[in-house]
């Protein structure tokens, strides 16, 4: 399997670079650069201490960690977060605590999200008077009858 070279700048030398926990993982772990606590329903912008330079034609998507979601109700507000190829600022994660009763505390270096790198296609949008037909047509939410 080939590996895409992604340039990375470490803004906080005390935290690890993103890394894949296991072979075959799609997401590389991102960590927090600070200690913090999220109260029930609270959201916060949390820095990761890195910035990257992606080649044109690629995007980095910031995904929630499933373990944080199931154990603590913590996820990302805008999921996935989009890091465009031209962005050079610090990657930060907008975390939210969906638990209705318990606060959740994090320590510097804790894993808070995962970064997935993907190739993207740019679209050429062509205005038409009518769209071609399809088997689904205009059927939308709930159209399959499955709740």
C-alpha positions as CSV (number, residue, x, y, z in Angstrom):
1,X,0.0,0.0,0.0
2,X,1.4,3.4,-1.0
3,X,1.5,6.2,1.6
4,X,0.7,9.8,0.9
5,X,3.4,12.2,2.2
6,X,1.7,14.9,4.3
7,X,3.9,17.8,5.5
8,X,3.2,18.5,9.2
9,X,4.2,21.3,11.5
10,X,4.3,20.6,15.2
11,X,3.0,23.7,17.0
12,X,3.3,22.1,20.4
13,X,6.4,19.9,20.7
14,X,5.1,18.2,23.9
15,X,2.3,16.3,22.2
16,X,2.7,13.4,19.7
17,X,2.2,13.6,16.0
18,X,-0.9,12.0,14.6
19,X,-0.5,8.2,14.4
20,X,-2.4,5.1,13.4
21,X,-3.1,2.9,16.4
22,X,-3.4,-0.3,14.5
23,X,-2.5,-1.6,11.0
24,X,-5.3,-0.9,8.6
25,X,-6.8,2.0,10.5
26,X,-8.3,4.7,8.4
27,X,-8.0,7.4,11.0
28,X,-4.8,8.8,12.7
29,X,-5.3,9.9,16.3
30,X,-5.4,13.6,17.2
31,X,-4.7,14.7,20.8
32,X,-5.4,17.7,22.9
33,X,-2.7,20.2,23.9
34,X,-4.4,21.1,27.1
35,X,-6.3,19.8,30.1
36,X,-10.0,20.7,30.0
37,X,-13.5,19.6,31.3
38,X,-16.7,19.6,29.3
39,X,-19.9,20.0,31.4
40,X,-23.1,18.4,30.2
41,X,-24.2,20.0,27.0
42,X,-21.0,22.1,26.8
43,X,-18.9,22.5,23.6
44,X,-15.4,23.8,23.2
45,X,-12.8,24.4,20.5
46,X,-9.8,22.2,21.4
47,X,-6.4,22.7,19.8
48,X,-4.4,19.7,18.6
49,X,-0.9,21.3,18.3
50,X,-0.4,20.6,14.6
51,X,-0.9,22.1,11.2
52,X,-0.6,20.3,7.9
53,X,0.0,20.9,4.2
54,X,-2.1,18.5,2.0
55,X,-1.4,18.2,-1.7
56,X,-4.1,19.6,-4.0
57,X,-6.8,17.0,-4.6
58,X,-6.9,15.8,-1.0
59,X,-8.9,16.6,2.1
60,X,-8.4,15.8,5.8
61,X,-11.6,14.9,7.6
62,X,-11.8,15.1,11.4
63,X,-14.0,12.3,12.7
64,X,-15.2,11.6,16.3
65,X,-13.7,8.7,18.3
66,X,-16.4,6.0,18.7
67,X,-15.1,5.1,22.2
68,X,-15.6,8.7,23.5
69,X,-19.1,8.7,22.0
70,X,-20.3,5.4,23.5
71,X,-18.5,5.8,26.9
72,X,-19.0,9.5,27.5
73,X,-21.4,11.0,24.9
74,X,-18.6,13.1,23.5
75,X,-18.5,13.8,19.8
76,X,-17.7,16.6,17.3
77,X,-20.2,19.3,16.6
78,X,-19.4,19.6,12.9
79,X,-18.6,16.0,11.9
80,X,-16.7,15.4,9.9
81,X,-14.6,18.6,10.2
82,X,-13.1,19.5,6.8
83,X,-9.4,20.5,6.4
84,X,-9.0,21.8,2.9
85,X,-5.7,21.4,1.0
86,X,-5.0,25.2,1.2
87,X,-5.5,25.5,5.0
88,X,-2.3,26.0,7.0
89,X,-3.6,26.9,10.4
90,X,-3.8,24.7,13.5
91,X,-6.2,21.8,13.4
92,X,-8.7,22.2,16.2
93,X,-11.7,20.1,17.1
94,X,-15.2,21.4,18.2
95,X,-16.1,18.8,20.9
96,X,-19.5,18.6,22.6
97,X,-20.5,16.6,25.7
98,X,-24.0,15.1,25.0
99,X,-24.2,13.4,28.4
100,X,-27.1,15.0,30.3
101,X,-25.6,14.5,33.8
102,X,-21.8,13.9,33.8
103,X,-18.9,16.1,33.0
104,X,-16.0,14.7,31.1
105,X,-12.4,15.6,31.8
106,X,-9.4,15.3,29.4
107,X,-5.7,15.6,30.1
108,X,-3.1,17.0,27.7
109,X,-2.1,14.3,25.2
110,X,-5.5,12.5,25.4
111,X,-6.9,11.3,22.1
112,X,-9.9,13.4,21.1
113,X,-10.5,12.8,17.4
114,X,-9.2,11.0,14.3
115,X,-7.9,12.4,11.0
116,X,-8.8,10.6,7.8
117,X,-7.1,11.7,4.6
118,X,-9.0,11.2,1.3
119,X,-8.7,12.1,-2.4
120,X,-11.5,14.4,-3.6
121,X,-13.0,15.2,-7.0
122,X,-13.8,18.8,-8.0
123,X,-17.2,19.1,-9.7
124,X,-18.1,21.2,-12.6
125,X,-21.7,22.3,-12.0
126,X,-23.9,22.5,-15.1
127,X,-27.3,24.1,-14.9
128,X,-30.1,22.2,-16.7
129,X,-33.8,22.7,-17.0
130,X,-34.6,19.1,-16.1
131,X,-32.6,16.3,-14.4
132,X,-32.5,12.8,-15.8
133,X,-34.9,10.3,-14.2
134,X,-33.8,7.7,-11.6
135,X,-35.4,4.9,-9.7
136,X,-35.8,7.0,-6.6
137,X,-36.9,10.3,-8.1
138,X,-37.9,12.9,-5.6
139,X,-38.5,10.4,-2.7
140,X,-36.7,11.7,0.3
141,X,-36.6,11.2,4.1
142,X,-38.3,7.9,5.1
143,X,-39.0,6.9,1.5
144,X,-37.8,3.4,2.0
145,X,-40.3,2.8,4.8
146,X,-37.5,2.0,7.3
147,X,-37.6,3.9,10.5
